[in-house]
Structures are given as C-alpha cells and as structure tokens.
Amino acid sequence: MHRDAPVTSGKGHTPTTPFAHLGLKEPETLADVTEGPVCTVCDGELDWLIIAVHPIDAQRDQVYLSGAV
C-alpha cells in the first residue's frame, strides 16, 4: 500500500517500533511511503512483520522493518 501523507491521529502518535535511537524518523511520520506486511501469519515466535520503504533520493530508499513477538 502506498501512503502519500503521514499517519495522523487526534491524540498523538506512539510508534510501535521506535527508530529514533538509530537517528531515523518513524515511518508513520513520513510522506510518500510504501508499506505492507511481509507475512500475514508469521511462524514461530514472530507475530507480525511489516516493511516500509521511503525514498531518500532518485537512487536510494530507506527500508524499515518492524516486527513483534
């Protein structure tokens, strides 16, 4: 799914997987992001895995992987 605008909510945003400790913005706060699940029902201890891709420039993209157990 492609998202043109950042995700907004009336009560603020709490990231499920904080990327700030890596010096990155949260993918939910970015515009022009393509995201979706890697696996709908993951096997083993992983409950879900989501990928988000944000273009940096014409040659580079930032790839985010978020998962939860």
Secondary structure, DSSP 8 states (H G I E B T S, - for coil): -EESS----TT----SS--GGGT---GGG-SSEEEEEEESS--TT--EEEEEEEE-SSS-EEEEEEEE-
